[in-house]
Amino acid sequence: MRLRVRAVLVCAIAALAGACGSTTPTTPTTPTLVTDTFTGTLTQNGGVTQTFNISAAGTVTATLTALAPDSTKTVGFSLGILIGTVCQAILANDAALPTNALQGNGTPGGTFCVRIYDVGSITAATGPFTYTVTVTHP
């Protein structure tokens, strides 16, 4: 009887010891970054929303990379989540210039969005602006 109890205890201790310790360190995986490029035309008093999805948790960076014909004019630029048909801004810059960036953390699920909009810089004389926005995300 004692031998059986001892054998059961040895097996239980061995099982627990194996479950608690590991000699193989785990290395966190870095998600592959994706770059989306959005281009378009922004009209006077207008706004344009572009959407994207992310596949893993990580940093999302949206950059206004080009604005023409006058890159010294400011526009509105936001990064957020799409709720229904509305881009709900989480980060916004109402005086963005080319090379300005917005950066935040995102998790998969739902649709993310960037929005560029006129803040009074586009007039009938300047005509519509063209823009390029790049978004990097996991």
Sine and cosine of phi, psi and omega as CSV:
sin_phi,cos_phi,sin_psi,cos_psi,sin_omega,cos_omega
0.00,0.00,-0.72,0.69,0.02,-1.00
-0.88,0.48,-0.60,0.80,-0.01,-1.00
-0.90,0.43,-0.65,0.76,0.03,-1.00
-0.91,0.41,-0.69,0.72,0.02,-1.00
-0.88,0.47,-0.69,0.72,0.02,-1.00
-0.88,0.47,-0.67,0.74,0.00,-1.00
-0.90,0.43,-0.65,0.76,0.03,-1.00
-0.91,0.42,-0.69,0.73,0.03,-1.00
-0.89,0.46,-0.67,0.74,0.02,-1.00
-0.89,0.46,-0.69,0.73,0.02,-1.00
-0.90,0.43,-0.67,0.75,0.00,-1.00
-0.90,0.43,-0.69,0.72,0.01,-1.00
-0.90,0.43,-0.67,0.74,0.02,-1.00
-0.89,0.45,-0.65,0.76,0.02,-1.00
-0.91,0.42,-0.69,0.73,0.02,-1.00
-0.91,0.41,-0.66,0.75,-0.01,-1.00
-0.90,0.44,-0.64,0.77,0.02,-1.00
-0.93,0.38,-0.54,0.84,-0.03,-1.00
-0.98,0.20,-0.45,0.89,-0.09,-1.00
-1.00,0.09,-0.60,0.80,-0.11,-0.99
-0.94,-0.34,0.48,-0.88,0.06,-1.00
-0.60,-0.80,0.72,-0.69,0.01,-1.00
-1.00,-0.03,-0.12,0.99,0.00,-1.00
-0.99,-0.16,0.93,-0.37,0.02,-1.00
-0.94,0.33,0.56,-0.83,0.06,-1.00
-1.00,-0.06,0.67,-0.75,0.02,-1.00
-0.95,-0.32,0.83,-0.56,0.03,-1.00
-0.90,0.44,0.61,-0.79,0.01,-1.00
-1.00,0.01,0.64,-0.77,0.06,-1.00
-0.99,-0.13,0.83,-0.56,-0.02,-1.00
-0.92,0.39,0.51,-0.86,0.07,-1.00
-0.95,0.31,0.75,-0.67,0.01,-1.00
-0.99,0.11,0.62,-0.78,0.05,-1.00
-0.92,-0.40,0.63,-0.78,0.09,-1.00
-0.90,-0.44,0.85,-0.52,0.10,-0.99
-0.96,-0.27,0.69,-0.72,0.04,-1.00
-0.88,-0.47,0.81,-0.58,0.00,-1.00
-0.89,-0.46,0.74,-0.68,0.06,-1.00
-0.78,-0.63,0.40,-0.92,0.03,-1.00
0.03,-1.00,-0.20,-0.98,-0.02,-1.00
-0.86,-0.51,0.72,-0.69,0.02,-1.00
-0.92,-0.39,0.84,-0.54,-0.03,-1.00
-0.99,-0.16,0.20,-0.98,0.03,-1.00
-0.83,0.55,0.76,-0.65,-0.02,-1.00
0.88,0.47,0.26,0.97,-0.06,-1.00
-0.99,-0.17,0.10,-1.00,0.07,-1.00
-0.47,-0.88,0.52,-0.86,-0.01,-1.00
-0.75,-0.67,0.73,-0.68,0.03,-1.00
-0.91,-0.41,0.71,-0.70,0.08,-1.00
-0.86,-0.50,0.62,-0.78,-0.06,-1.00
-0.89,-0.46,0.40,-0.92,0.04,-1.00
-0.36,-0.93,0.32,-0.95,0.04,-1.00
-0.86,-0.51,0.48,-0.88,0.06,-1.00
-0.91,-0.41,0.47,-0.88,-0.09,-1.00
-0.98,-0.21,-0.20,0.98,-0.01,-1.00
-0.45,-0.89,0.30,-0.96,0.05,-1.00
-0.93,0.37,0.59,-0.81,0.03,-1.00
0.31,-0.95,-0.16,-0.99,-0.07,-1.00
-0.99,0.14,0.73,-0.69,0.08,-1.00
-0.92,-0.40,0.81,-0.58,0.01,-1.00
-0.83,-0.56,0.84,-0.54,0.07,-1.00
-0.93,-0.36,0.78,-0.63,-0.04,-1.00
-0.80,-0.60,0.76,-0.65,0.14,-0.99
-0.99,0.17,0.96,-0.27,-0.15,-0.99
-0.99,-0.10,-0.35,0.94,0.02,-1.00
-0.43,-0.90,0.56,-0.83,0.05,-1.00
-0.51,-0.86,0.84,-0.54,-0.06,-1.00
-0.65,-0.76,0.48,-0.88,0.30,0.95
-1.00,0.01,-0.12,0.99,-0.07,-1.00
-0.76,-0.64,0.99,-0.16,-0.07,-1.00
-0.97,0.26,-0.01,1.00,0.06,-1.00
-1.00,-0.01,-0.17,0.98,0.04,-1.00
-0.99,0.17,0.52,-0.85,0.02,-1.00
-0.99,-0.13,0.48,-0.88,0.09,-1.00
-0.71,-0.70,0.24,-0.97,0.12,-0.99
-1.00,0.09,0.59,-0.81,-0.07,-1.00
-0.55,-0.83,0.81,-0.58,-0.03,-1.00
-0.65,-0.76,0.38,-0.92,0.05,-1.00
-0.79,-0.61,0.75,-0.66,-0.04,-1.00
-0.28,-0.96,-0.41,-0.91,0.02,-1.00
-0.85,-0.52,0.54,-0.84,0.00,-1.00
-1.00,0.07,0.85,-0.53,0.07,-1.00
-0.89,-0.47,0.95,-0.30,-0.11,-0.99
0.93,0.38,-0.91,-0.41,0.04,-1.00
-0.92,-0.40,0.19,0.98,-0.07,-1.00
-0.94,-0.33,0.75,-0.67,0.10,-0.99
-0.99,0.12,0.98,-0.21,0.00,-1.00
-0.99,0.16,0.95,-0.31,-0.06,-1.00
-0.91,0.41,0.74,-0.68,0.13,-0.99
-0.97,-0.23,-0.65,0.76,0.08,-1.00
-0.81,-0.59,0.68,-0.73,-0.02,-1.00
-0.56,-0.83,0.50,-0.86,0.10,-0.99
-0.72,-0.70,0.94,-0.34,-0.03,-1.00
-1.00,0.09,0.09,1.00,0.04,-1.00
-0.66,-0.75,0.78,0.63,-0.07,-1.00
-0.99,0.17,0.60,-0.80,0.11,-0.99
-0.86,-0.52,0.29,-0.96,0.07,-1.00
-0.82,0.57,0.60,-0.80,-0.08,-1.00
0.99,0.12,-0.12,0.99,0.09,-1.00
-0.94,0.33,0.62,-0.78,-0.04,-1.00
-0.77,-0.64,0.45,-0.89,0.13,-0.99
-0.86,-0.51,0.70,-0.72,-0.07,-1.00
-0.67,-0.75,0.71,-0.70,0.03,-1.00
-0.45,-0.89,0.06,-1.00,0.03,-1.00
-0.98,-0.19,0.64,-0.77,0.00,-1.00
-0.75,-0.66,0.40,-0.92,0.10,-1.00
-0.81,-0.58,0.49,-0.87,-0.03,-1.00
-0.90,0.45,0.46,-0.89,-0.03,-1.00
0.93,-0.37,0.79,-0.61,-0.05,-1.00
1.00,0.08,0.11,-0.99,-0.03,-1.00
-0.91,-0.41,0.74,-0.67,0.04,-1.00
-0.99,-0.11,0.29,-0.96,-0.03,-1.00
-0.51,-0.86,0.46,-0.89,0.21,-0.98
-0.86,-0.50,0.56,-0.83,-0.02,-1.00
-0.71,-0.70,0.69,-0.72,0.11,-0.99
-0.86,-0.52,0.69,-0.72,-0.11,-0.99
-0.52,-0.86,0.46,-0.89,0.02,-1.00
-0.96,0.26,0.71,-0.71,0.06,-1.00
-0.90,-0.43,0.40,0.92,0.00,-1.00
0.97,-0.25,0.05,1.00,-0.01,-1.00
-0.99,0.16,-0.44,0.90,-0.05,-1.00
-1.00,-0.04,0.81,-0.58,0.01,-1.00
-0.84,-0.54,0.12,-0.99,0.07,-1.00
-0.87,0.49,-0.55,0.84,-0.02,-1.00
-0.95,0.31,-0.61,0.80,-0.03,-1.00
-0.99,0.12,-0.36,0.93,0.00,-1.00
0.96,0.29,-0.02,-1.00,0.01,-1.00
-0.93,0.37,0.41,-0.91,0.06,-1.00
-0.97,-0.23,0.51,-0.86,0.20,-0.98
-0.97,-0.24,0.47,-0.88,-0.04,-1.00
-0.60,-0.80,0.33,-0.94,0.17,-0.98
-0.70,-0.71,0.75,-0.66,0.07,-1.00
-0.82,-0.57,0.72,-0.69,0.11,-0.99
-0.91,-0.41,0.62,-0.78,0.02,-1.00
-0.80,-0.60,0.82,-0.57,0.13,-0.99
-0.94,-0.33,0.68,-0.73,-0.06,-1.00
-0.34,-0.94,0.31,-0.95,0.04,-1.00
-0.95,0.30,0.00,0.00,0.00,0.00
